[in-house]
Amino acid sequence: MKYFLFLFLLTGIVFSTGANGAPPYTPGQTTPKVVIETIAGDITIELFPAKAPVSVNNFLQYVNSGFYDGLIIHRITKDPSFEIIQGGGYQPGGVYKSSGLRPPIINESYNGLSNLRATVAMARTDDPNSATSQFYINVTDNPFLDRYGQGPTFPGYCVFGQVISGMDVVYAIQQLPILPPQYAGGLTECPYSGNSYVYIYRQQVRICVSPTGNDSNGLGSIDAPLKTIQKGIDVVNEPGHVVPAPGTYSGTGNIDLDFKGKAITVRAIEPHDYNTIIKTVIDCQASSSSRHRAFYLHTGEEPNSVIKGLTIINGYQSAGGAVRCENTSPTIKNCTFVSNTASTYGGALSCYNSSSLITNCTFSANSALTRGSALCCDYNSSVVLTNSILWNDVNQFEISLNGVTSPSTLNISYSDIDSGISSIYSEPGCSYIWGPSNIDMDPCFVNLSAFDFHLQSKQKQWSDTTGWAKGLNTSPCIDRGNPGSLIEYELSDSNNIRVDMGSFGGTTKAAVSPQGWGLLADLDNNGMINNSDFSLFAGYWLTQGAELPADLNSDNIVDINDLQLFAQDWQRFIFSFIAKRADFSNDGFVNFRDFALLAGQWGQQGIDKNDLNGDSMVDIYDLQWFTLSWLK
């Protein structure tokens, strides 16, 4: 579902109102905003903790735990006097989700909020205090659902929020046809779109920011965003997302950003979309006399503090021209760092006593006046760098490891590093793990001088100026990322079998590899599958965890299923390798012309003969290999 989900996002935004044209509840900046991402589009809900604290807390715990991810909208009503859409309880096929269910909560319907159009309320059984995870959105005014709405003893249904963006999506869902119960696990009012359920992809707390927003009056919604990223960070509830819309962010409130220890994500509005990565830019506009960086994380942030899908340019600081991580362990993903400078170490990124994860990032044209033009790991830092490209930065050393008295460590894998291992400077006592999977090859950017860091492909590449086209070269960074990393949003109909290196790996405009280009089981990235790869694979056997290089099916364990994939890829590589050797005529095909050349040397010995199995003799064994290559 995820591959076409985002075609529907962010369309037709409207602001919902009550019966009299005014919002059912006065919005506020500090109230939580939750975005429900569905197959039909986004629905943004503002919650009212002051009015319904128990219901809001209950709902947020379900949201934050991921309980709703992958569920469906399982009920729509079409009676003109009672129109709602309902979700939060069922999986596809009408399977009720009981795992992760929390205890029932009290009914807060006494809070004075009415079931007007666009409000969100808790669903329940006949027991007034039975609400758990299910919620509904009122498509019409339904005051008879309020407390006393059907008489003096009627307990009512608790309203705890309202839709502030995406009522058009709600209407569209409510208008869908009903799936026959026999195909919906017995559900009698389950909508469907085409051949699909209406999936809830995920829900998250989100604060929207835009260069045209307003920090004083903005609501943090898509249609009423805040103006500065720092304001979004200050008001978002953990573990929420601050999402700047495409644009350039500079000046106070958009530079020297501070997470203040929050477990939140600051990301492009859709970090899997190439367009938002290259066009969501933090321009620090700094210099040696006016020093600024994009982020300064120094309050104990952990891996669930995330910077994702941003382009950071023109930072200048003493250490960490773009980002400084101090006593923290954040995650930095799908970011592009260009033209940032440090007067000492870490032109783009500096980690001090930090354990940062840096994945699928691109560094170029950064500089440090001492060393570490892209990255510096300083004073007891332990950094993981993977799936990234460090290329064409200014200094000799792309990476610097510092800390004589408190040494730093770096684990670098599945990355393309300009000048390879020689680009790492390591002070005495510091150490690094240089994976056999790293390469030192021109990444073949689409247009380096124009800072277009998409990867070239003879099959299909994206250019910011021409769109999709065939390139002159195929980047060695295509299909060279960690085999255990998810491909995510790379084109599902392409030949891609592994995530690309660089900031566009896993995004919608990642380059498309030529047929047979990638080798899933080439764990050491040397272009072939052999005993070296099997040795690496065996070292992970029965290991569990995320993004293990040997976890070829990405199910977080290396087991017999991965071994089967490894064997299949090894066999495919052998056949391909032999087929190339069996093309004796070099015309691109294994055909009768090649058979004639093989037959002409039948029975002969010598290392220069058409010997396919490497035993220096052309015989029946070579013929067996040849037949496997026939017409390849």
VOGU-3710 file (C-alpha; in Angstrom, 3 decimals, decimal comma):
1> mkyflflfll> 0,000/0,000/0,000  2,747/2,474/0,832  3,942/2,806/-2,759  0,857/4,640/-3,971  -0,305/6,114/-0,688  1,401/9,444/-1,123  -0,209/10,114/-4,487  -3,277/11,023/-2,471  -1,734/13,068/0,301  -2,212/16,763/0,943
11> tgivfstgan> -5,056/17,288/-1,500  -8,056/19,547/-1,176  -7,463/20,885/2,337  -10,437/22,609/3,987  -11,071/23,980/7,473  -13,967/22,305/9,243  -16,660/24,245/11,070  -19,630/23,591/13,270  -23,268/24,143/12,460  -23,048/27,917/12,839
21> gappytpgqt> -19,911/28,230/10,692  -17,521/28,534/13,660  -15,143/25,850/14,870  -16,825/23,591/17,450  -14,006/24,383/19,850  -11,576/27,284/19,927  -8,240/25,935/18,596  -4,951/26,550/20,343  -1,284/26,357/19,439  -0,345/24,075/22,285
31> tpkvvietia> -3,076/21,489/21,763  -1,864/18,220/20,175  -2,394/17,767/16,440  -2,572/14,196/15,103  -2,399/13,374/11,406  -4,196/10,230/10,268  -2,580/9,109/7,019  -4,974/6,967/4,997  -5,024/5,500/1,541  -7,439/8,314/0,631
41> gditielfpa> -5,365/11,168/2,052  -4,478/12,978/5,276  -6,894/13,885/8,054  -5,534/16,268/10,685  -7,185/16,211/14,114  -6,732/18,702/16,916  -7,233/17,222/20,385  -8,756/18,939/23,429  -6,948/17,786/26,575  -8,481/20,569/28,664
51> kapvsvnnfl> -11,963/19,254/27,892  -11,355/15,501/27,671  -8,040/14,701/29,403  -8,654/10,968/29,854  -9,848/10,429/26,277  -7,017/12,486/24,769  -4,375/10,709/26,837  -5,845/7,337/25,869  -5,938/8,245/22,170  -2,373/9,585/22,176
61> qyvnsgfydg> -1,062/6,427/23,819  -2,589/4,374/21,014  -1,132/6,776/18,436  2,347/6,798/19,970  2,478/3,015/20,324  1,668/2,512/16,624  -1,515/0,605/17,496  -3,501/2,185/14,663  -0,867/1,621/11,971  -2,207/-0,789/9,344
71> liihritkdp> -5,803/-0,826/10,608  -8,755/0,123/8,408  -11,732/2,448/8,412  -14,219/-0,337/9,087  -17,520/1,506/9,249  -19,345/4,242/7,337  -23,002/5,183/7,713  -25,073/6,602/4,878  -28,322/7,595/6,606  -28,618/11,378/5,913
81> sfeiiqgggy> -29,620/11,884/9,538  -26,565/10,011/10,871  -23,313/10,056/8,890  -19,992/9,037/10,432  -16,810/7,188/9,549  -15,301/4,906/12,203  -11,939/3,183/12,665  -9,334/2,126/15,158  -10,398/-1,444/15,892  -10,166/-3,775/12,898
91> qpggvykssg> -7,555/-5,174/10,570  -8,182/-6,191/6,936  -10,635/-9,060/6,638  -12,620/-7,866/9,623  -10,069/-9,198/12,120  -10,479/-7,453/15,465  -7,191/-6,200/16,912  -6,929/-7,174/20,570  -3,143/-7,146/20,917  -2,058/-3,874/22,499
101> lrppiinesy> -5,563/-2,972/23,621  -5,659/-0,767/26,722  -8,255/-0,909/29,532  -11,592/0,882/28,953  -11,825/4,535/29,979  -14,476/6,628/31,631  -16,970/8,464/29,480  -16,231/12,227/29,458  -19,363/13,174/27,501  -20,202/15,655/30,271
111> nglsnlratv> -17,504/18,057/28,911  -19,986/20,229/27,016  -18,650/19,431/23,512  -21,286/18,471/20,952  -21,154/15,856/18,176  -21,166/18,450/15,419  -19,817/17,972/11,912  -16,017/17,428/11,869  -15,751/16,545/15,555  -14,047/13,348/16,686
121> amartddpns> -15,494/11,161/19,422  -14,857/7,874/21,189  -16,846/4,851/20,047  -18,111/2,429/22,678  -20,597/-0,376/23,382  -23,831/0,072/25,332  -21,718/0,327/28,461  -21,012/4,095/28,852  -17,504/3,407/30,194  -16,402/0,826/27,611
131> atsqfyinvt> -14,444/2,962/25,098  -10,975/1,619/24,232  -9,326/2,336/20,852  -12,152/2,976/18,390  -13,106/6,499/17,369  -15,452/8,085/14,849  -15,631/11,344/12,888  -18,982/13,096/12,505  -19,690/13,761/8,820  -22,894/15,607/9,729
141> dnpfldrygq> -24,177/17,272/12,899  -25,259/14,435/15,209  -26,370/16,136/18,444  -28,497/13,131/19,407  -25,164/11,437/20,301  -24,495/14,056/22,987  -25,112/13,532/26,682  -28,923/13,687/27,222  -29,308/13,832/23,435  -31,853/10,991/23,580
151> gptfpgycvf> -33,380/11,688/26,968  -32,380/12,535/30,550  -30,683/9,175/31,132  -28,771/8,944/27,849  -25,006/8,931/28,658  -23,846/10,231/25,286  -20,565/9,821/23,396  -17,466/11,822/24,304  -16,121/14,376/21,806  -12,368/14,853/22,296
161> gqvisgmdvv> -11,181/16,559/19,111  -12,031/18,053/15,750  -10,816/17,772/12,166  -8,919/20,911/11,189  -7,660/19,680/7,797  -8,885/16,975/5,458  -12,664/16,932/5,799  -12,750/16,413/2,038  -10,965/13,105/2,682  -13,574/12,233/5,330
171> yaiqqlpilp> -16,383/12,994/2,852  -14,700/10,916/0,142  -14,408/7,917/2,464  -18,026/8,239/3,588  -19,170/8,181/-0,062  -17,384/4,926/-0,902  -19,359/1,736/-1,612  -19,910/-0,891/1,099  -18,000/-4,144/0,861  -20,281/-7,214/0,978
181> pqyaggltec> -20,038/-8,741/4,489  -18,769/-12,081/3,184  -15,667/-10,283/1,911  -15,237/-8,125/5,006  -15,137/-10,738/7,725  -18,768/-10,099/8,603  -18,481/-6,303/8,884  -21,701/-4,846/7,469  -20,690/-1,226/6,831  -17,064/-1,569/5,726
191> pysgnsyvyi> -16,076/0,760/2,841  -13,752/-0,155/0,003  -11,936/1,764/-2,708  -11,328/-0,139/-5,937  -10,035/-3,478/-4,723  -8,713/-2,141/-1,447  -9,772/-1,475/2,108  -9,404/2,088/3,384  -6,152/1,596/5,238  -4,936/3,756/8,089
201> yrqqvricvs> -1,263/3,829/7,180  -0,185/5,558/10,383  -1,059/8,320/12,802  1,295/10,826/14,326  1,343/14,084/16,208  2,395/16,721/13,681  3,098/20,454/13,726  3,340/22,083/10,285  5,679/24,986/9,477  5,878/27,175/6,384
211> ptgndsnglg> 7,848/30,275/5,358  4,436/31,924/4,889  3,108/30,748/8,265  2,424/32,722/11,443  3,926/31,987/14,866  1,353/34,155/16,626  -1,861/32,898/15,048  -0,843/29,679/13,288  -2,424/26,442/14,469  0,362/24,146/13,336
221> sidaplktiq> -1,926/22,567/10,741  -1,226/22,341/7,022  -3,626/25,163/6,210  -2,641/27,306/9,224  1,067/26,566/9,777  3,569/28,144/12,110  6,346/30,259/10,591  9,523/29,009/12,290  10,886/25,569/12,957  11,915/26,422/16,530
231> kgidvvnepg> 8,349/27,438/17,380  7,201/24,063/16,083  9,791/22,300/18,240  8,705/24,286/21,284  4,989/23,460/21,011  4,981/19,902/19,617  4,087/17,074/21,966  6,393/14,070/22,171  6,883/11,998/20,085  5,523/14,388/17,500
241> hvvpapgtys> 6,824/15,561/14,148  7,690/19,112/13,107  7,297/19,260/9,337  8,530/22,295/7,400  6,879/22,666/4,004  9,181/23,018/0,966  10,937/26,370/1,076  14,049/28,072/2,406  14,304/28,683/6,142  16,728/31,317/7,443
251> gtgnidldfk> 17,135/33,726/10,306  15,976/33,685/13,900  13,805/30,692/14,693  15,143/28,649/11,765  18,832/28,360/12,680  20,670/27,299/15,833  17,695/25,009/16,449  17,450/23,246/19,813  15,433/20,062/20,428  15,586/20,769/24,187
261> gkaitvraie> 15,822/17,059/24,886  12,553/16,186/23,144  11,988/12,800/21,524  10,623/14,335/18,314  11,329/14,343/14,590  12,069/17,419/12,489  11,614/16,376/8,896  10,594/17,458/5,441  6,844/17,268/5,028  7,445/14,036/3,143
271> phdyntiikt> 11,072/12,957/3,467  10,532/10,072/1,052  9,665/12,518/-1,717  12,743/13,789/-3,539  11,129/17,191/-4,111  10,750/17,989/-0,426  14,334/16,941/0,355  15,971/19,256/-2,166  13,475/22,063/-1,623  13,230/21,982/2,166
281> vidcqassss> 16,374/23,979/2,858  17,839/25,441/6,018  20,138/28,203/4,803  22,246/29,267/7,781  23,622/32,309/5,895  26,630/32,191/8,190  30,207/33,379/7,881  33,352/33,629/9,969  32,038/36,899/11,423  28,405/35,742/11,849
291> rhrafylhtg> 28,468/32,142/13,009  25,400/29,943/12,924  24,492/26,322/12,318  21,197/24,572/11,664  20,963/22,360/14,779  22,659/22,306/18,170  21,597/19,152/20,036  22,999/19,185/23,546  20,284/18,114/25,998  20,520/14,341/26,110
301> eepnsvikgl> 18,606/13,606/22,915  18,394/9,873/22,110  17,857/7,888/18,857  14,171/8,829/18,799  15,220/12,452/18,302  15,422/12,558/14,516  16,476/15,000/11,782  15,236/13,724/8,434  14,917/14,757/4,808  16,428/18,250/5,004
311> tiingyqsag> 19,058/20,082/2,957  21,386/22,178/5,144  23,646/24,782/3,531  25,992/27,658/4,392  26,582/26,941/8,054  29,742/28,244/9,753  30,818/27,392/13,298  33,918/26,415/15,217  32,907/22,726/15,123  29,941/21,297/13,287
321> gavrcentsp> 29,116/23,875/10,646  25,662/22,393/10,007  24,914/20,202/13,047  26,581/19,851/16,448  25,698/16,822/18,619  26,966/17,194/22,170  26,248/14,559/24,843  23,441/13,181/22,671  22,550/10,198/20,464  20,241/11,479/17,682
331> tiknctfvsn> 19,367/9,914/14,333  20,136/11,851/11,140  18,641/10,390/7,958  18,144/11,340/4,284  19,806/14,720/4,770  22,036/16,620/2,349  24,886/18,786/3,659  26,387/21,321/1,231  28,844/24,209/1,641  29,089/24,149/5,427
341> tastyggals> 32,316/25,173/7,213  34,005/24,629/10,572  36,965/26,670/11,745  38,333/23,537/13,483  36,747/20,104/12,986  33,612/18,759/11,343  32,691/21,040/8,474  29,159/19,620/8,257  28,662/17,510/11,372  30,451/17,335/14,715
351> cynssslitn> 29,741/14,734/17,403  31,140/15,341/20,904  30,615/12,606/23,493  27,759/11,417/21,289  26,509/8,177/19,768  24,818/9,364/16,603  23,349/7,254/13,789  23,881/8,838/10,356  22,212/6,993/7,498  21,445/7,733/3,833
361> ctfsansalt> 23,035/11,187/3,882  25,068/13,035/1,260  27,979/15,369/2,091  29,598/17,580/-0,552  31,523/20,880/-0,758  31,864/21,108/3,020  35,137/22,203/4,613  36,979/22,272/7,929  39,982/24,494/8,365  41,710/21,760/10,370
371> rgsalccdyn> 40,296/18,400/9,268  37,114/16,375/8,993  35,417/18,342/6,237  32,273/16,183/6,433  32,326/14,617/9,894  34,209/14,815/13,177  33,839/12,294/16,009  35,302/13,899/19,114  35,801/13,048/22,793  34,341/9,639/23,547
381> ssvvltnsil> 31,942/9,621/20,614  30,668/6,386/19,096  29,146/7,076/15,701  27,557/4,800/13,086  27,686/5,991/9,456  25,938/3,895/6,825  24,394/4,093/3,323  25,946/7,537/2,812  28,056/9,414/0,271  30,929/11,716/1,288
391> wndvnqfeis> 32,304/13,201/-1,916  34,048/16,309/-3,183  34,429/17,959/0,205  37,241/20,463/0,456  39,878/19,026/2,804  42,072/15,965/2,469  40,305/14,248/5,351  36,578/13,729/4,996  36,397/12,300/8,533  38,319/13,095/11,703
401> lngvtspstl> 38,427/10,965/14,861  39,542/12,961/17,888  40,058/12,292/21,595  43,501/11,235/22,800  42,408/11,012/26,440  38,811/9,999/25,646  39,024/8,174/22,301  36,233/8,113/19,758  35,056/5,259/17,547  33,342/5,101/14,172
411> nisysdidsg> 31,581/2,219/12,433  31,309/3,002/8,738  29,648/0,672/6,255  27,920/0,616/2,864  29,136/4,124/2,072  31,016/5,803/-0,779  33,934/7,789/0,656  36,089/10,060/-1,489  39,703/8,716/-1,323  38,523/5,733/0,697
421> issiysepgc> 40,141/4,794/3,975  42,915/7,350/3,463  40,340/10,130/3,968  40,019/9,250/7,681  42,280/10,991/10,181  42,471/9,191/13,516  44,194/10,541/16,615  46,090/8,051/18,816  43,707/5,810/20,725  40,770/6,384/18,401
431> syiwgpsnid> 39,549/3,532/16,221  37,165/2,803/13,403  35,589/-0,198/11,725  36,003/0,142/7,978  33,513/-2,308/6,534  34,464/-4,399/3,500  31,250/-2,986/2,070  32,546/0,576/1,588  33,575/1,828/-1,844  35,677/4,673/-3,251
441> mdpcfvnlsa> 34,144/5,364/-6,660  32,786/8,437/-8,404  29,107/8,444/-7,361  28,146/9,932/-10,745  25,805/12,624/-9,481  23,401/13,960/-12,092  24,929/17,447/-11,862  27,533/18,008/-9,165  28,209/21,637/-10,110  24,503/22,434/-9,701
451> fdfhlqskqk> 24,303/20,417/-6,467  21,892/17,917/-8,009  22,845/14,824/-6,026  20,535/12,339/-7,702  22,422/9,340/-9,083  22,900/8,731/-12,787  21,481/5,558/-14,342  21,523/4,336/-17,921  18,177/2,722/-17,158  16,320/5,662/-15,608
461> qwsdttgwak> 17,362/8,633/-13,491  15,679/11,727/-12,128  16,981/15,184/-12,946  15,676/18,342/-11,324  15,588/20,025/-14,728  14,538/17,270/-17,149  12,634/14,785/-14,983  12,977/11,064/-15,721  15,510/10,213/-18,429  18,292/7,787/-19,299
471> glntspcidr> 21,708/8,830/-18,022  25,138/8,579/-19,591  26,460/6,439/-16,723  25,187/4,183/-13,970  26,259/5,194/-10,489  28,101/2,551/-8,467  26,052/3,747/-5,469  22,841/2,299/-6,914  21,780/-0,886/-5,112  24,917/-0,689/-2,940
481> gnpgslieye> 23,351/0,217/0,425  22,958/-2,193/3,321  21,085/-5,281/2,022  19,179/-5,347/5,314  17,905/-1,773/4,943  14,371/-1,307/3,659  14,073/-0,054/0,079  11,044/1,907/1,323  9,734/4,218/-1,415  12,068/3,422/-4,303
491> lsdsnnirvd> 10,010/2,541/-7,366  8,394/-0,831/-6,749  8,210/-1,672/-10,464  11,941/-1,168/-11,020  14,892/-3,532/-10,944  16,040/-2,180/-7,569  16,721/-4,859/-4,996  18,728/-2,854/-2,434  18,519/0,663/-1,115  20,740/3,212/-2,873
501> mgsfggttka> 23,487/5,079/-1,045  23,031/8,793/-0,443  20,217/11,089/0,616  17,826/9,895/-2,101  18,125/6,219/-1,182  14,695/4,929/-0,233  12,875/7,885/-1,821  10,440/8,122/-4,694  13,040/9,446/-7,126  15,903/7,062/-6,379
511> avspqgwgll> 17,667/6,018/-9,585  16,419/2,880/-11,313  19,071/0,233/-11,795  19,555/-1,604/-15,088  18,305/-5,169/-15,313  20,518/-7,466/-13,255  22,607/-4,580/-11,921  22,220/-5,263/-8,222  23,327/-8,286/-6,220  21,317/-8,669/-3,050
521> adldnngmin> 23,783/-11,109/-1,467  26,951/-9,164/-2,360  27,509/-8,264/1,286  31,027/-6,893/0,766  30,096/-4,773/-2,302  32,903/-6,106/-4,492  30,645/-6,832/-7,458  30,500/-10,591/-7,046  29,099/-13,239/-4,708  31,653/-15,644/-3,304
531> nsdfslfagy> 33,000/-17,219/-0,130  33,758/-13,806/1,345  30,070/-12,920/1,260  29,102/-16,288/2,713  31,557/-15,804/5,574  29,976/-12,421/6,354  26,523/-13,972/6,096  27,399/-16,810/8,466  28,647/-14,309/11,034  25,095/-12,987/11,417
541> wltqgaelpa> 23,391/-16,399/11,567  20,344/-16,369/13,902  21,144/-12,789/14,938  18,113/-10,572/15,529  17,904/-6,823/14,998  17,064/-4,073/12,550  18,997/-3,553/9,299  21,358/-6,499/9,641  23,301/-6,804/6,351  22,517/-10,537/6,141
551> dlnsdnivdi> 18,794/-10,031/6,796  17,961/-10,243/3,113  14,180/-10,343/3,600  14,193/-7,553/6,221  12,247/-9,437/8,900  14,771/-8,604/11,655  16,269/-12,093/11,956  18,895/-13,910/9,883  17,534/-17,399/9,335  16,815/-20,095/6,745
561> ndlqlfaqdw> 14,683/-17,724/4,677  17,653/-15,404/4,214  19,902/-18,367/3,412  17,513/-19,364/0,642  17,674/-15,872/-0,842  21,459/-15,902/-0,514  21,708/-19,227/-2,378  19,370/-18,050/-5,134  21,364/-14,864/-5,657  24,663/-16,754/-5,635
571> qrfifsfiak> 23,308/-19,119/-8,295  22,034/-16,188/-10,363  25,429/-14,520/-10,145  27,260/-17,707/-11,197  24,987/-18,166/-14,212  25,422/-14,514/-15,162  29,186/-14,729/-14,699  29,443/-17,867/-16,812  27,136/-16,394/-19,456  29,457/-13,443/-19,856
581> radfsndgfv> 32,428/-15,758/-20,248  30,534/-18,020/-22,662  29,943/-15,118/-25,020  33,175/-15,950/-26,852  32,211/-13,784/-29,833  31,512/-10,730/-27,630  28,263/-9,934/-29,410  26,161/-9,796/-26,229  24,505/-13,208/-26,681  25,392/-16,859/-26,109
591> nfrdfallag> 24,379/-18,479/-29,393  25,505/-20,797/-32,232  28,440/-18,545/-33,052  29,789/-19,120/-29,540  29,047/-22,865/-29,774  31,096/-23,049/-32,957  34,029/-21,371/-31,175  33,700/-23,814/-28,255  33,517/-26,810/-30,591  36,571/-25,568/-32,488
601> qwgqqgidkn> 38,675/-25,962/-29,333  37,072/-29,210/-28,146  39,541/-31,427/-26,333  42,298/-28,814/-26,315  44,252/-27,768/-23,232  45,617/-24,383/-22,184  44,667/-21,403/-20,044  43,921/-19,298/-23,122  41,249/-21,696/-24,429  37,466/-21,402/-24,150
611> dlngdsmvdi> 37,565/-23,089/-20,767  34,547/-22,193/-18,636  35,159/-24,206/-15,494  38,786/-23,192/-15,042  40,489/-26,595/-15,357  42,528/-25,589/-18,453  40,766/-28,072/-20,712  37,768/-27,724/-23,029  35,618/-30,777/-22,333  32,199/-32,055/-21,329
621> ydlqwftlsw> 32,221/-29,996/-18,123  32,588/-26,785/-20,093  29,759/-27,899/-22,357  27,539/-28,308/-19,283  28,310/-24,753/-18,172  27,756/-23,553/-21,746  24,280/-25,081/-21,947  23,304/-23,243/-18,742  24,262/-19,997/-20,503  22,500/-20,755/-23,770
631> lk> 20,717/-17,712/-25,232  21,458/-15,646/-22,141
//
